[in-house]
Amino acid sequence: MKPTPPVDITHNYDEYYRTGLYKHRYPTPNEEVFALVVRSVEEVGNRVLDFGCGNGRYAAPLLDHTDARVIGYDISRVALDDLGARCREYRDNGRLVLIDGDLDNFTREAEPQAPFDLALLMFGVLGHVPTRAGRLETLRRVASLLRPGGRLIASVPNARRRFHAEQAASRERIERGELEPGDITYTRQAEDQEITLYYHLYTPESFVEELEEAGFLVTALEAESVLPESGVVSSLLLRGIDRLLGAVLPVRFAYGFLAVAERDAAVAPERAPHDSGQPVTTPSPVPAEAG
Ligand SMILES: C[S@@+](CC[C@H](N)C(=O)[O-])C[C@H]1O[C@@H](n2cnc3c(N)ncnc32)[C@H](O)[C@@H]1O
């Protein structure tokens, strides 16, 4: 049996944002990761694709603190409306363009804006795309919109650290072929309703493998955070502790994995409209460790 998306992710993410629960849990970007994004704009160029931008947790401060021009795509219209309203001046001056709809609509509307220097898939966006084939297709489309040598920063949830009860509950559905290995559904309580979402959970190896199969060269793999993201983005103390833990613990203990990758020019050279002429530099985060 072919695995099917088990929930209406667009509708449910709309509700996650509409109820304010997402903003309550994740009011700001992860500062360490944001610093990496800012450095990347300086290193590889300012044409940024924020794929799965949500309500602009990264896009909005990026527009404020750099000269980035951002194309923000998300399946949630509610999230995009929030971002658009907060960043009206950037939409008016053309530095922010928002795209909604499905992957085909994204590709159609993003192609004229390509090539990009930097693509972001921040905080688990990739894990919400149903099926491995779907995630590979998504990554390939992103790769095709990056200039050769363009950079990807993506983060995904660690199966070892997240959703243990849900992983146990998914076993039978995986055996029946309704879900793929690594897939779960989980529920968040917002106001008086339950919001159920689909998620694919990763190991360091499966994350790197997926990126490489889609045409990326992974240059670094590190912890997005070690403590839960909601704590790290809400408390200075937890942020400090998280930084220390991230420096000493192997990446396999991360709450989420953060990969820095380059578009492999040898894999998908024909789709990039032109080279920006920007120098390609080695990214600065900690070296890869896939243990
Ligand atoms: C955990 S949120 C991350 C949002 C934002 N990147 C951040 O760091 O706050 C995941 C986002 O992925 C979006 N999403 C889920 N499936 C998607 C898909 N197939 N294509 C694009 N975005 C998707 C959701 O609507 C949501 O905004």
The ligand as a Gaussian input file, in Angstrom:
#p B3LYP/6-31G(d) Opt

LIG

0 1
 C        7.759000      23.961000      12.515000
 S        7.166000      25.102000      11.352000
 C        8.631000      26.039000      10.954000
 C        8.299000      27.414000      10.444000
 C        9.511000      28.339000      10.322000
 N       10.468000      27.838000       9.364000
 C       10.158000      28.540000      11.683000
 O       11.338000      28.199000      11.859000
 O        9.472000      29.037000      12.575000
 C        6.963000      24.142000       9.883000
 C        6.410000      24.954000       8.725000
 O        6.427000      24.138000       7.568000
 C        5.255000      24.433000       6.814000
 N        5.039000      23.294000       5.924000
 C        4.550000      22.072000       6.210000
 N        4.517000      21.312000       5.106000
 C        5.012000      22.061000       4.108000
 C        5.236000      21.831000       2.728000
 N        4.932000      20.666000       2.151000
 N        5.742000      22.827000       1.989000
 C        6.053000      24.022000       2.564000
 N        5.871000      24.298000       3.865000
 C        5.343000      23.331000       4.623000
 C        4.190000      24.648000       7.871000
 O        3.077000      25.333000       7.394000
 C        4.989000      25.434000       8.915000
 O        4.918000      26.808000       8.675000

